Amino acid sequence: MLKSHLQSFFRWLKLWGKTSDRAQVERLLPLLEQPHGVPGQITWRGNPLHYLDGPSVYYQLAEIYVAGVHDFDHSEHSTPCRILDVGGNIGLASIRLRERFPDADITTFEADPTLAKVLQKNLHAFGDRDTKVIAAAAWRADGKIGFRSSGGDDGSIDHSSSDQVEAVDLGRYLYSTVDYLKIDIEGAEFEVLPHLASTGALQRVNRLGIEIHHWNLPTPPRFHELFQILVDAGFNYRILSSTLNPADIWRHKAECNSQLFLAAWKDDPHPS
């Protein structure tokens, strides 16, 4: 099953990859052999990059630098863009966005306290002291919330957990135009996105890159709910499918997790 996932993943890289970045990522292939939850450090772009989970950082590098999932175009605007990186993990998306938009106003949110410290360390290692780090879960209200930490890239809000982290109302940070809202919050998007829509905050977002998750629950996926919210808010969108092998889905059905990356934009954006 792992072999089929990797074969599908590498086919995707060949379609979407940029040669130089792909070669750098492929040299880091041994990260996939590391046990989950083992911290370490690699060199990326000539800088030290700290991580808590080897396989997770490999896939993030491939998605962000090879596939370019966050490489939107802002050339039609003369003003610096405003970016919210929600679910910052170790900071790779923010680092990439800072590379592309040096003058951008970037705020990144990370719920896992340990990851938030690594994120801050990585930003500083890459010379970025301008990005604002919010060490809290992006949610629909301020307060405390249960959180399940995995040590990798799939820690998530868990109301049954006795481990509590700070939570902030994400809508409060959408007080003005957001040129790009990146969301990767491991299932909490089904609570946060409807909240942003109901409060009108989503209207101030011009572009959205969101990873949508459905864990191996017996209930059908609710992806369509978020699609409809985005359409109602005036977004066009396209989907990058997950790398699941179709044969595995038919064999295992509800045991398969499902996720996809959705890029959304407004053809008539809110003025920056």
N, C-alpha and C positions, 0 to 999 in steps of 0.2 A: 504493500500500500504506500509506504514512504517512497519507494522507487518510482511508482507511477506519478506521485505528487511532484517529485523533483523533475521528472522528464517533462511534465506539463509546464512546470515553472520555467525551465530553461528554454522551452519553445517560446514561451511568452517573452523572455528576455531577448531572444534573437529578433523577435518582431519589433520590440519597442526600444531595444538598447542603443546606447551611444557607445561607439567602439572603445574610447579611452576609459570611460568610467566602468564599462562592462569588464574590461580586462583587469582593472584594479579590484573590482568586487570578486571576480573569479579567483584571484589569487588568495582571497580570504575564505575560500571554500572549506578549509579545515575547521572553521567556526561551527559548521553544522555537525561536526563530530563531537563537539564538547557536550558534556552533560548539562542539562538545564539548571539554571540557578547558580552557575559558577561565575563569579565576577572576573574581570580581566581588563586588559588594555590593548588596543591596537593603534597603529598610526594611520591617520586618514588626512589627506590634503596636507601632509607634513606636520600635523598636530596630534598630540595624544588624545585618544578617544576612549573614555572609560565606559564600561558596560557591566551589567549584572547578569546577562544571559547571552551566550555566544550565538546560538541559532537565531534568536530574536534580532540581534544587531545585524546579522548577515541579511536577513530578509528585509529589514528596514532600509539598509544601504541599497539593496537591489531595487526596491520600490521607489525610493526617493531620488537616487542618483542615476540609476540605469533606466527605469521606466519613466522617471520624471513626473510622477503623479501630481506634484504640486507646482509644476513649471508653467503657471498661467502667464498671460501676456498683459502687461500694464503700460505698454509703450504709448497708448493713445492718451494717457493722462500726464500732465506736467507736474502734478503734486505728488509728494511721497505717499506710498500706499499704507493703509492701516490693516494690520493682520492680527488675527487671534488664532493661536495654535492651541487647540483644546484637546488635551491628552498628549502632553509634550514628551513623555517617556524620557529618554536620555538626551533629547534635544536635537536629533538629527534633522527634523523638518525645519525647526527654527534656524539651524545653522545653514541649511540649504537656502532658505528664503532670505536670510541675511546676505548670503553670497550674491544672490540675484538682485536684491533690492537693499543696497547698503544704507539708504536713508529712511527705510521703512520704520514705522511705529509698530513694533511687534510686542505682543503680550502672550506668554505661554502659561498654560495651566497644567499642573500635574498633581494628582491626588495622593499618590504613594509618597510618603515622606522621604523614604530612602532614595527613590528615583529622582525626586525633586532636587536632592543634594547633588546627585551625579549630573543631572541636567545643568545645574548652575556651574559646576566644575567644568563641564565640557564647553559651555558657552564662553567662560573666561579663557579656557585653553585656546579657543579659536579667536580670541581678541574681542569678543562681543560683551561689552558691559552696558549696552543700551537696552537689550531685550529685557522686559520686565517679567519676572517669574512669580506666579501666584501658586504657592504650595497648598492647593486645595482642590477638591473635586468640583467640577463645573456641574451645577445642579439647577433646580428651579426655585431654590430658596436658600437663604443663608442659615448656617447652623452647623450641626454635627451630623455625620451619616456613617453607617456601617460600611466597611470596606474590606475586601478580600485581596490581599497582596499575593502575587505569584512569584515575584522576583524577576519576572520577564516582562513581556509586553501585553499581558492579558489580565492584569489586576483589574478588579471591577467593584462597583458599588454592590454591596450585599447587605440587605436590611437585617438579615439574621446574624450577621457577624457582630461579635462583641468589640472588635477593633474599630474604633471611631476615628474619623479624620475630619478636618475642616471642610465645609462645603460653602460655595458661594453661588448666588443667583447670577447665572451667566448673562441674563438679560440686562443687568446693571452695566455691563461692559459694552453693550451695543448702544451707547448713548449717541453715537454719531456714525457716519457711514463706515462700514467695514468692507474693504475691498476684497479680502479673502478670509473666509472662516473655515478653518480646518478642524474637523471633529473626528476623534478616534477614542471613544470612551466605553468600548466593550459592552454595548447593549443599553447603556443609559441614554443613548440618542432617542429611544422611544419615549422617554420622559422629557428630555430637554428640548428637542425640536418642536413638539406641540406647544410647550410653554413659550418658546420664542415667537411662535406664530400667534398664539392667543394674546400676547402682550403687545404685538405690533413690532417687536424688536427685529424680527426676521425681514421686515420690509427695508431695513437699513443695511442689509447684506447684499453685495453685488455678485459675489462668487462663493461657492461652497464646495469643499472637497471633504466628503464624509465616508467613513468606513462603517458599513451597516452589518450588524452581527445577529445571528440567530443560533443560540446554543442548542444542543441535542435535547430539545424538549418535545413532549408528545404533541404539542399544539402546532398548527401550521405557522410558517413564518409570516411576519406582519410587515414585510417590506412595502407592500402596497399602501399602507397608511402614511408612510413618510413620503412616498412618491406623490401622493395626492396633496399633502401639505405643501410640498415644493411647487407643484403646478398651480395650486390656489394662490400662492404667494408671488406668482409671476415668473417662476424659473423654468428654463429649458434644462434638460439634463441628458447625460449619456452614462452608460454603465460599463465598468470593467468587470468582467465576470471573475469569480473565484477560480482557483486552480484545482478544484476537486475533479477527480476522475469520475465520469458518468457511471462507469460500471460499479464503482464503490457505492454510489448513491443508491442504485437499484438493489445492491446486495444488503446494504446496512440501513437504508432509509432513515428512520428517526435517530439512529445513532450518529449520523453525520452532522457536524457543525456546518453552518453555512454563513458565508460573509461575502460582501462585494464592496467595491469602491465606486462611488458615484460622484461625478463631476457635474456641478450645476451652475448656471449663470443666468443673468437677466439680459435679454436682448436690448432692453431700455433701462440701463442701470441707474441707480440713485447717484446724484452728483457727488463727486469726491470733495 
